[in-house]
Amino acid sequence: MKIRLFTAPWEYGGEEVSNIYPLGIAYLGAVLEKNGYDSFAYNMSNKNWQQSEEKIIEIIKEERPDVIGVSVLSNNRISSLKILKIAKEINPRIITLAGGIHTSFMFEQMLNNYPQIDYAVRGEAEETIIELLNAIKSNKKIDNIKQIKGIAFKYNGEIITTPLRPRITNLDNLPMMKHEYYKDQIKKYGIAYIITSRGCPFNCTFCPSSAYWGRISYRRSAENIFQEIKYLVKSFPYLKRIFVADDEFIIDNKRVIDLCKMIIDNGLKVEWECIGRVTSVTEELIKWMKKANCISISFGIESGSQRILNDVRKHVKLEQIIKAYDICAKNKLKAGVMLITGVPGENKESVSDTIKLLK
């Protein structure tokens, strides 16, 4: 079976909008390849629909895949469904899969309104997609399909929803994601993306992470991460920087310090940056990150108002924010700021507090 995966264009227009590439379907591609499937992934997320439609039609017509899968976010859901519609128009027998975070939460709405979707994949897809494709390939009966965890589909006009699949607890067992899908993008920008954990134990009101993953973070080992970094440096000689895309990379100080020591001991010179919480910052951690070529860490500050921080369940004190930035400044590590304005309860006073904190 030939499987082609797509990340659809964003809903807004314009020229190329981002150097970011999707990691989820890169993992799926690696798993599919490991299990003997002919797979490839296309990233259209950095183009608008007008720039992508002709190419999408060309891919489906020329490559004639047996299965099309799209990773759906809320802000590319219309484009994602257009891809599935095009696929069905070209080949009504093609199997269509929808996955991603929007699908996981909104699968009933999608299945009720878009008959082009054959199966909705909910939650982590690596194990689910292999089991589903094996069943389809073997012409399994509907009763067998109903036993596959983590899917939803329509049968005789009724939505069939199977139980969610338990999360993958040992991420080291997953094959390395297929960065090769995005080699042109890596070459153009000199940036590669990795993810070293899934989930976040915190429960901020504005973030979908805990609702999607549950409040448990599973993490790859330092050795496993190091092997991927080493692979990237060797495979893409034009690589300048790696971005660690975890929700909270530095929550386990020992794991990060162990990784830093491996980078230093093996003389890897690539720069990298990450995202973290100020409550995870220690002097020792920042010193090791700086030694290991980390050039920037961005913190989700959200607000300079303690009232707003409490309301959004951030579990952070203003003095912890200030202390973390002081430590980064002392060690000459660039510290970025991520903010949210307009949450329920925001007013001129709380915005003023944020401006004061930034100053």
Phi, psi and chi 1 to 4 in degrees:
 res  aa     phi    psi   chi1   chi2   chi3   chi4
   1 MET       -  140.9  -66.7  177.7   74.8      -
   2 LYS  -105.8  123.5 -177.6 -176.6  -70.9 -172.4
   3 ILE  -117.3  132.1  -63.1   95.1      -      -
   4 ARG  -123.0  128.8  -67.3  -63.5  178.2  -97.5
   5 LEU  -109.2  143.3  -55.0  171.2      -      -
   6 PHE  -131.5  140.3  -70.7   87.6      -      -
   7 THR  -106.7  117.7  -56.2      -      -      -
   8 ALA   -75.5  162.2      -      -      -      -
   9 PRO   -61.8  150.8  -22.0   32.7      -      -
  10 TRP   -66.8  160.2  -61.3   89.2      -      -
  11 GLU   -76.2  -24.1  -51.4  -65.2   57.3      -
  12 TYR   -84.1  160.3   52.5   76.4      -      -
  13 GLY   -93.5 -160.9      -      -      -      -
  14 GLY   106.4 -176.5      -      -      -      -
  15 GLU   -81.6 -167.1  -62.8  -57.9  -44.5      -
  16 GLU   -56.4  128.9 -168.3  159.4  -19.2      -
  17 VAL  -109.0  -12.8  -66.0      -      -      -
  18 SER  -160.2  150.3  176.9      -      -      -
  19 ASN   -95.2    1.0   56.3   34.4      -      -
  20 ILE   -73.3  140.3  -61.7  172.3      -      -
  21 TYR  -124.2  152.9   53.5   79.4      -      -
  22 PRO   -73.5  132.2   24.9  -31.8      -      -
  23 LEU   -93.3  -31.6  -52.6 -176.4      -      -
  24 GLY   -59.8  -48.5      -      -      -      -
  25 ILE   -74.2  -19.5   59.8  172.4      -      -
  26 ALA   -68.7  -35.7      -      -      -      -
  27 TYR   -68.6  -42.2  -91.1  113.4      -      -
  28 LEU   -60.7  -42.3  -77.6 -174.6      -      -
  29 GLY   -60.1  -40.4      -      -      -      -
  30 ALA   -65.2  -40.8      -      -      -      -
  31 VAL   -67.4  -41.7  169.1      -      -      -
  32 LEU   -61.7  -45.0  -72.4  165.4      -      -
  33 GLU   -61.7  -42.7 -176.1  179.5  -85.5      -
  34 LYS   -59.6  -31.5 -177.1  179.7  178.3 -179.7
  35 ASN   -96.4   15.4  -75.3  -90.5      -      -
  36 GLY    86.9   11.4      -      -      -      -
  37 TYR   -91.8  146.2  -74.3   95.8      -      -
  38 ASP   -81.5  106.7  176.0   -9.0      -      -
  39 SER  -133.4  153.9   65.8      -      -      -
  40 PHE  -156.6  152.1 -163.3   83.2      -      -
  41 ALA  -122.8  141.0      -      -      -      -
  42 TYR  -118.6  128.5  -65.7   93.1      -      -
  43 ASN  -100.7  108.8  175.0   29.3      -      -
  44 MET  -105.6    6.5  -54.9  -67.2 -175.8      -
  45 SER   -69.1  -17.6   66.4      -      -      -
  46 ASN   -98.8   17.1   55.1    0.0      -      -
  47 LYS  -129.8  162.1  -60.8  -74.8 -164.9  -60.3
  48 ASN   -90.8  174.3   61.8   35.2      -      -
  49 TRP   -63.3  -40.8  179.7 -102.0      -      -
  50 GLN   -60.6  -34.4  -72.0   72.1   26.7      -
  51 GLN   -77.0  -16.0  -65.3  167.9  -47.6      -
  52 SER  -111.3  -26.0  -53.6      -      -      -
  53 GLU   -56.9  -48.3 -177.3  176.8   12.2      -
  54 GLU   -62.0  -41.1 -172.1  175.2  -32.1      -
  55 LYS   -65.6  -40.1 -179.9   64.9  175.2  177.4
  56 ILE   -62.4  -45.4  -69.5  165.5      -      -
  57 ILE   -60.4  -43.7  -66.8  170.5      -      -
  58 GLU   -60.8  -45.3  178.4 -174.3  -44.6      -
  59 ILE   -60.2  -47.8  -69.3  167.7      -      -
  60 ILE   -67.8  -38.6  -63.9  172.4      -      -
  61 LYS   -69.7  -43.1  -78.4 -174.8  174.7 -180.0
  62 GLU   -79.8  -38.1  -68.4 -171.4   -0.3      -
  63 GLU   -89.8  -19.0  -59.6 -161.1   19.3      -
  64 ARG    47.0   58.8  -58.5  171.4   64.8 -174.3
  65 PRO   -69.7  154.1   26.3  -34.2      -      -
  66 ASP   -81.6  -27.7  -56.9  -70.0      -      -
  67 VAL  -136.4  136.8  178.8      -      -      -
  68 ILE  -117.4  132.1  -73.2  -73.3      -      -
  69 GLY  -124.8  138.9      -      -      -      -
  70 VAL  -124.3  141.3  -66.7      -      -      -
  71 SER   -97.3  115.1  177.9      -      -      -
  72 VAL  -105.2  121.8 -171.7      -      -      -
  73 LEU  -104.9  162.1  -61.2  172.1      -      -
  74 SER   -59.9  -34.5  -65.2      -      -      -
  75 ASN   -93.5   11.9   48.4    6.3      -      -
  76 ASN  -134.8   20.1   73.7   -4.6      -      -
  77 ARG   -65.1  -36.9   65.5 -166.4 -174.3  -79.5
  78 ILE   -67.7  -44.5  -55.9  -58.3      -      -
  79 SER   -63.8  -38.6  -61.7      -      -      -
  80 SER   -60.1  -45.1  -62.4      -      -      -
  81 LEU   -69.5  -31.2  -66.2  164.6      -      -
  82 LYS   -62.2  -40.1  -75.4  179.4 -179.3  177.2
  83 ILE   -61.3  -45.0  -68.5  175.1      -      -
  84 LEU   -65.8  -37.2  -62.8 -179.1      -      -
  85 LYS   -65.1  -44.4 -174.4  177.2 -179.3 -179.3
  86 ILE   -59.5  -44.1  -73.9  171.2      -      -
  87 ALA   -60.2  -43.0      -      -      -      -
  88 LYS   -69.3  -33.4  -75.6  -69.9 -170.0 -178.5
  89 GLU   -68.4  -38.2  -72.1  171.3   -9.7      -
  90 ILE   -72.6  -41.9  -66.5  172.4      -      -
  91 ASN  -144.0   97.0  176.4   13.6      -      -
  92 PRO   -59.3  -19.0  -23.7   34.0      -      -
  93 ARG   -89.6   -4.7  -61.9 -178.8   61.7 -174.7
  94 ILE   -64.7  142.1 -159.6  168.0      -      -
  95 ILE   -89.1  129.8  -58.5  -63.7      -      -
  96 THR  -115.8  133.6   55.6      -      -      -
  97 LEU  -121.8  137.9  -47.6  178.4      -      -
  98 ALA  -119.9  130.5      -      -      -      -
  99 GLY  -135.5 -164.3      -      -      -      -
 100 GLY    94.1  174.7      -      -      -      -
 101 ILE   -67.9  -37.5 -167.4  165.2      -      -
 102 HIS   -65.0  -43.8 -174.9   84.0      -      -
 103 THR   -60.7  -41.5  -56.6      -      -      -
 104 SER   -60.1  -36.4  -65.5      -      -      -
 105 PHE   -91.6  -30.4  -72.6  116.8      -      -
 106 MET  -117.3   26.2  -54.5  -63.0  -70.5      -
 107 PHE   -63.4  -34.4   64.3   91.8      -      -
 108 GLU   -65.8  -46.0  -70.4 -177.5  -23.2      -
 109 GLN   -59.8  -43.4 -178.4 -163.2   61.7      -
 110 MET   -65.7  -45.7  -68.1  171.8   66.9      -
 111 LEU   -67.2  -33.1  -70.7  170.1      -      -
 112 ASN   -73.9  -26.7  -83.0  -33.9      -      -
 113 ASN  -108.9  -14.7  -71.0  -78.0      -      -
 114 TYR  -130.6   92.1  -60.1   96.4      -      -
 115 PRO   -66.3   -8.9   24.0  -33.6      -      -
 116 GLN   -71.1  -14.2  -63.1   85.1    6.9      -
 117 ILE   -88.9  119.6  -59.7  173.0      -      -
 118 ASP   -83.0  -44.6  -69.7  -40.2      -      -
 119 TYR  -139.3  135.7  -61.9   96.3      -      -
 120 ALA  -100.8  128.3      -      -      -      -
 121 VAL  -102.3  124.2  178.9      -      -      -
 122 ARG  -108.6  131.1  -56.7  160.9   58.8 -139.5
 123 GLY    77.4 -160.2      -      -      -      -
 124 GLU   -56.8  134.4  -75.3  176.5  -61.5      -
 125 ALA  -107.9   -8.9      -      -      -      -
 126 GLU   -58.2  -46.9  -75.3   87.8   -2.2      -
 127 GLU   -80.3  -37.1  -64.9  174.5   -8.5      -
 128 THR   -63.1  -44.9  -58.5      -      -      -
 129 ILE   -66.8  -35.4 -165.1  169.9      -      -
 130 ILE   -67.2  -45.7  -63.2  -58.1      -      -
 131 GLU   -62.5  -40.9 -166.3  173.1  -22.2      -
 132 LEU   -67.2  -46.8  177.6   59.6      -      -
 133 LEU   -65.6  -38.3  -69.6  176.3      -      -
 134 ASN   -60.7  -39.4  -72.6  -14.0      -      -
 135 ALA   -68.0  -41.1      -      -      -      -
 136 ILE   -65.0  -44.5  -67.0  169.2      -      -
 137 LYS   -62.0  -34.5 -175.2  171.8   63.9  173.0
 138 SER   -89.7    6.2  -55.8      -      -      -
 139 ASN    55.6   43.3  -65.3  -46.7      -      -
 140 LYS   -64.6  150.7  -64.1  -74.8 -173.2  180.0
 141 LYS   -76.8  166.6  -64.9 -178.4  178.7  179.0
 142 ILE   -59.3  -34.1 -171.3   64.6      -      -
 143 ASP   -63.7  -32.6  -73.0  -19.2      -      -
 144 ASN   -71.8  -40.3  -60.0  111.3      -      -
 145 ILE   -61.4  -38.5  -58.0  -70.5      -      -
 146 LYS   -64.1  -17.2  -71.8  179.4  179.6  179.2
 147 GLN   -87.1   -7.1  -58.2  -54.6  -50.0      -
 148 ILE   -81.1  120.8  -61.1  172.4      -      -
 149 LYS   -75.6  145.5  -67.9 -179.0  178.6  177.8
 150 GLY    88.7   20.9      -      -      -      -
 151 ILE  -130.5  164.6   62.9  171.7      -      -
 152 ALA  -144.5  145.5      -      -      -      -
 153 PHE  -161.2  164.2   57.8   96.8      -      -
 154 LYS   -96.9  134.5  -95.5 -160.2  162.6 -178.9
 155 TYR  -141.2  120.3 -177.0   70.0      -      -
 156 ASN    54.3   40.1  -71.6  -22.3      -      -
 157 GLY    79.9    0.5      -      -      -      -
 158 GLU  -114.8  140.0  176.9 -172.3   -4.0      -
 159 ILE   -80.7  122.4  -67.4  179.4      -      -
 160 ILE   -98.3  123.1  -53.4  -63.8      -      -
 161 THR  -119.9  121.5  -54.5      -      -      -
 162 THR   -93.5  160.6   69.4      -      -      -
 163 PRO   -59.8  148.4  -21.1   32.2      -      -
 164 LEU   -62.3  145.8  -77.8  171.5      -      -
 165 ARG   -80.3  139.4 -175.5  176.3  -63.9  -88.1
 166 PRO   -58.1  147.9  -23.0   33.0      -      -
 167 ARG   -66.8  153.7  -74.0 -175.9   57.5 -168.4
 168 ILE   -76.1  116.9  -60.7  168.8      -      -
 169 THR   -91.0  -28.8   57.7      -      -      -
 170 ASN  -109.3   92.8 -172.0  -12.0      -      -
 171 LEU   -70.3  -18.5  -61.0  180.0      -      -
 172 ASP   -63.6  -21.3  -76.3    5.8      -      -
 173 ASN   -77.0  -14.5  -72.8  -22.5      -      -
 174 LEU   -75.4  143.9  -68.6  173.7      -      -
 175 PRO   -67.7  156.0   24.2  -32.2      -      -
 176 MET   -62.1  137.0 -171.4 -175.3  -56.7      -
 177 MET   -61.0  155.8   73.9  170.2   79.2      -
 178 LYS   -85.7   81.6  -64.3  -73.3  -70.5 -176.8
 179 HIS   -62.0  -22.8  -67.1  -81.9      -      -
 180 GLU   -59.4  -26.7  -67.3   80.4    4.6      -
 181 TYR   -55.9  -29.6  -69.0  155.8      -      -
 182 TYR  -116.1   28.3  -43.9  116.6      -      -
 183 LYS   -62.2  -35.5   60.5 -176.6 -179.8 -178.9
 184 ASP   -66.5  -38.3  -68.7  -18.9      -      -
 185 GLN   -69.7  -41.4 -155.7  166.5  -25.7      -
 186 ILE   -62.0  -40.9  -64.5  172.8      -      -
 187 LYS   -66.4  -40.6 -174.7  172.9 -176.0  178.6
 188 LYS   -64.8  -43.2  179.9  175.6 -178.7  177.7
 189 TYR  -104.1  -15.9  -66.5  103.5      -      -
 190 GLY    72.6   19.1      -      -      -      -
 191 ILE  -124.4  134.5  -57.2  173.7      -      -
 192 ALA  -118.1  153.5      -      -      -      -
 193 TYR  -118.3  140.3  -70.2   80.5      -      -
 194 ILE  -134.5  161.5   65.7  172.8      -      -
 195 ILE  -133.0  133.9 -170.1  162.1      -      -
 196 THR  -115.7    0.1   76.3      -      -      -
 197 SER  -155.8  163.8   65.6      -      -      -
 198 ARG  -131.9  124.4  -67.1  179.7  176.5 -179.1
 199 GLY    99.8  164.4      -      -      -      -
 200 CYS  -143.9  132.6  176.8      -      -      -
 201 PRO   -76.2   -8.3   27.7  -34.7      -      -
 202 PHE   -88.3  173.4  -59.2   97.4      -      -
 203 ASN  -140.8   48.1 -166.6   28.8      -      -
 204 CYS   -61.1  139.0  -56.7      -      -      -
 205 THR   -64.9  -26.6   60.5      -      -      -
 206 PHE   -90.9   -4.9   53.1   82.7      -      -
 207 CYS  -108.7  133.1  179.5      -      -      -
 208 PRO   -81.5   -3.6   31.6  -35.4      -      -
 209 SER   -58.6  -50.2 -178.1      -      -      -
 210 SER   -69.1  -30.1   59.0      -      -      -
 211 ALA   -70.0  -33.7      -      -      -      -
 212 TYR   -82.3  -47.7 -176.9   74.5      -      -
 213 TRP   -95.2  -19.7  -62.5  109.3      -      -
 214 GLY    83.6  164.0      -      -      -      -
 215 ARG   -86.6   50.2  -68.1 -178.6   62.5 -177.7
 216 ILE  -133.8  133.8  -59.5  174.4      -      -
 217 SER  -107.9  122.2  172.9      -      -      -
 218 TYR  -103.4  136.2  -67.9  114.9      -      -
 219 ARG  -126.3  143.8  -53.4  175.5 -164.8  110.9
 220 ARG   -73.2  154.3  -65.1  165.2   55.5 -166.9
 221 SER   -74.1  158.9   66.7      -      -      -
 222 ALA   -59.1  -40.9      -      -      -      -
 223 GLU   -63.4  -42.1  173.8   62.8   31.7      -
 224 ASN   -64.1  -42.2 -175.2  -91.6      -      -
 225 ILE   -64.4  -44.0  -57.5  164.1      -      -
 226 PHE   -59.5  -40.9  172.4   72.3      -      -
 227 GLN   -62.3  -36.6  -68.8  -58.4  -35.0      -
 228 GLU   -69.1  -42.4 -177.5  173.9   22.0      -
 229 ILE   -61.6  -44.5  -67.5  173.4      -      -
 230 LYS   -60.8  -41.0 -170.5  164.9   72.7  168.4
 231 TYR   -61.9  -44.5  167.1   81.3      -      -
 232 LEU   -62.2  -44.8  -72.8  169.2      -      -
 233 VAL   -62.3  -40.7  171.1      -      -      -
 234 LYS   -73.0  -39.1 -178.8  179.4  178.6 -179.4
 235 SER   -82.1  -26.9  -58.9      -      -      -
 236 PHE  -125.8   84.2  -56.1   99.0      -      -
 237 PRO   -62.0  -17.5   18.6  -30.1      -      -
 238 TYR   -89.1    3.6   35.3   77.4      -      -
 239 LEU   -68.5  130.6 -178.9   65.6      -      -
 240 LYS  -110.3  -29.5  -61.9  175.4 -177.2  176.4
 241 ARG  -153.1  148.1 -178.7  160.5   39.3  105.2
 242 ILE  -118.8  134.2  -67.5  171.6      -      -
 243 PHE  -109.2  123.3 -171.4   93.9      -      -
 244 VAL   -89.6  113.9 -176.2      -      -      -
 245 ALA   -95.0   18.2      -      -      -      -
 246 ASP   -62.5  151.4  -63.0   35.3      -      -
 247 ASP   -59.4  -40.3  -69.5  -32.9      -      -
 248 GLU  -150.3   94.7  156.1   58.4  -40.7      -
 249 PHE   -75.3  -33.7  174.5   61.8      -      -
 250 ILE   -97.5   14.4   62.6  173.2      -      -
 251 ILE   -63.4  -30.7 -170.4  169.4      -      -
 252 ASP  -106.0   93.3 -177.3  -15.9      -      -
 253 ASN   -57.4  -43.0  -82.3 -157.5      -      -
 254 LYS   -61.3  -43.4 -177.2 -178.8 -177.1  -56.3
 255 ARG   -61.3  -43.2 -178.4 -177.9   75.6  128.5
 256 VAL   -67.6  -43.1  177.4      -      -      -
 257 ILE   -64.7  -40.5  -68.6  171.2      -      -
 258 ASP   -60.1  -41.9  -73.1  -13.7      -      -
 259 LEU   -64.0  -43.6  173.8   62.5      -      -
 260 CYS   -58.5  -42.3  -70.4      -      -      -
 261 LYS   -63.6  -38.5  -70.0  177.7  178.7  178.2
 262 MET   -65.2  -41.9  -67.7  177.0 -165.9      -
 263 ILE   -61.1  -45.1  -68.9  171.5      -      -
 264 ILE   -66.6  -48.4  -65.5  165.1      -      -
 265 ASP   -62.7  -28.8  -69.2  -14.7      -      -
 266 ASN   -99.0    4.6  -74.2  -90.1      -      -
 267 GLY    66.5   27.3      -      -      -      -
 268 LEU   -75.4  127.2  -65.3 -175.9      -      -
 269 LYS  -102.2    0.7  -60.1  -59.9 -176.9 -176.0
 270 VAL   -66.7  138.7   65.8      -      -      -
 271 GLU   -80.3  154.9  -64.3  177.4  -19.5      -
 272 TRP  -150.1  161.3   56.5  -79.0      -      -
 273 GLU  -144.5  165.4   54.8 -172.9  -43.4      -
 274 CYS  -155.8 -179.8   64.5      -      -      -
 275 ILE  -120.3  142.6  -60.7  169.8      -      -
 276 GLY  -154.5  176.5      -      -      -      -
 277 ARG  -102.5  143.1  -81.5  176.2   61.1   93.4
 278 VAL   -63.6  -26.5  -64.5      -      -      -
 279 THR   -71.1  -13.2   51.6      -      -      -
 280 SER   -92.8   -7.2  -60.4      -      -      -
 281 VAL   -76.3  132.0  170.2      -      -      -
 282 THR  -132.3  159.3   67.1      -      -      -
 283 GLU   -59.7  -44.8 -174.6   92.7   34.9      -
 284 GLU   -61.0  -44.7 -179.0 -172.1   20.5      -
 285 LEU   -59.8  -50.1  173.5   70.2      -      -
 286 ILE   -64.7  -37.2  -62.4  -57.8      -      -
 287 LYS   -60.4  -45.1  -76.8 -177.7  176.6  178.8
 288 TRP   -67.6  -39.6  -81.6  108.7      -      -
 289 MET   -62.5  -41.6  -70.7  172.1   64.3      -
 290 LYS   -62.6  -44.0  178.6   69.9  175.8  178.8
 291 LYS   -62.2  -31.1  -72.9  179.7 -177.4  177.7
 292 ALA   -92.5   20.5      -      -      -      -
 293 ASN    77.3   18.1  -52.9  -44.2      -      -
 294 CYS   -69.3  130.1  179.7      -      -      -
 295 ILE  -107.0  -15.3   60.1  168.5      -      -
 296 SER  -162.6  142.8  173.4      -      -      -
 297 ILE  -132.0  130.3  179.0  168.9      -      -
 298 SER  -104.9  135.0  -66.3      -      -      -
 299 PHE  -111.8  138.2  -62.6  108.2      -      -
 300 GLY   -80.3   88.4      -      -      -      -
 301 ILE   -77.3  -40.5  -58.6  -53.0      -      -
 302 GLU    70.0  -53.1  -35.9  -48.0   -7.8      -
 303 SER  -156.3  154.4  174.8      -      -      -
 304 GLY   -96.5    6.9      -      -      -      -
 305 SER   -99.8  121.0  163.8      -      -      -
 306 GLN   -63.2  -31.9 -170.7   63.1   60.1      -
 307 ARG   -62.4  -45.5  176.2  179.3   61.1   82.7
 308 ILE   -66.0  -42.4  -66.4  -67.3      -      -
 309 LEU   -58.2  -41.4  -68.4  173.6      -      -
 310 ASN   -66.7  -41.7  -65.1  -17.8      -      -
 311 ASP   -62.7  -36.2  -74.2   -9.9      -      -
 312 VAL   -90.8    9.8  -60.5      -      -      -
 313 ARG    57.8   43.0  -61.7 -158.9  -63.1  -97.0
 314 LYS   -75.1  -26.9 -171.2   69.4 -177.8  179.4
 315 HIS    56.3   47.6  -61.7  -63.2      -      -
 316 VAL  -136.6  139.3  167.5      -      -      -
 317 LYS  -100.4  149.9  -59.8  -65.6 -176.2 -175.1
 318 LEU   -57.6  -37.8  -67.5  174.8      -      -
 319 GLU   -66.1  -28.5   49.6  -93.5   32.3      -
 320 GLN   -70.6  -36.5  -68.4  174.9  -53.6      -
 321 ILE   -61.4  -50.6  -64.8  173.0      -      -
 322 ILE   -61.7  -42.6  -65.6  167.1      -      -
 323 LYS   -61.5  -43.0 -178.9 -179.9  178.1 -178.2
 324 ALA   -62.3  -42.1      -      -      -      -
 325 TYR   -70.6  -32.8  -80.8   83.7      -      -
 326 ASP   -63.0  -43.3  -78.4  -15.4      -      -
 327 ILE   -63.8  -43.3  -68.9  172.9      -      -
 328 CYS   -63.8  -42.3  -70.5      -      -      -
 329 ALA   -64.0  -41.7      -      -      -      -
 330 LYS   -59.9  -35.7  178.8 -178.9  175.4 -178.3
 331 ASN   -98.5   11.2  -71.2  -82.7      -      -
 332 LYS    56.7   38.8  -64.7 -178.6  172.7   55.6
 333 LEU  -105.9  122.3  179.9   62.3      -      -
 334 LYS   -60.9  134.0 -178.9 -179.0  176.5 -177.8
 335 ALA  -121.9  117.1      -      -      -      -
 336 GLY   -88.3  163.8      -      -      -      -
 337 VAL  -124.9  128.3  180.0      -      -      -
 338 MET  -114.3  128.1  -63.7 -175.3  -70.1      -
 339 LEU  -126.3  156.2  -61.2  171.5      -      -
 340 ILE  -129.9  130.7  -62.3  175.1      -      -
 341 THR  -120.5  151.4   54.4      -      -      -
 342 GLY    93.0   12.2      -      -      -      -
 343 VAL   -66.9  159.0  -62.2      -      -      -
 344 PRO   -52.3  130.1  -28.6   36.4      -      -
 345 GLY    97.1   -7.9      -      -      -      -
 346 GLU   -65.1  141.6 -173.0   85.0   89.0      -
 347 ASN  -148.5 -178.0   56.3   28.9      -      -
 348 LYS   -60.2  -37.3  -71.0 -177.6  178.9  179.8
 349 GLU   -64.8  -43.9 -178.1 -177.3   -3.5      -
 350 SER   -70.1  -35.7   58.1      -      -      -
 351 VAL   -63.9  -40.7  172.6      -      -      -
 352 SER   -61.2  -38.4  177.9      -      -      -
 353 ASP   -62.4  -38.6  -72.0  -20.0      -      -
 354 THR   -64.9  -44.7  -61.3      -      -      -
 355 ILE   -61.5  -41.3  -66.1  169.9      -      -
 356 LYS   -62.3  -43.0  -71.2  176.1 -175.6  175.4
 357 LEU   -64.0  -41.9  178.9   67.3      -      -
 358 LEU   -61.1  -41.0  -69.3  175.6      -      -
 359 LYS   -65.5      -  -71.8 -178.6  177.0  179.0
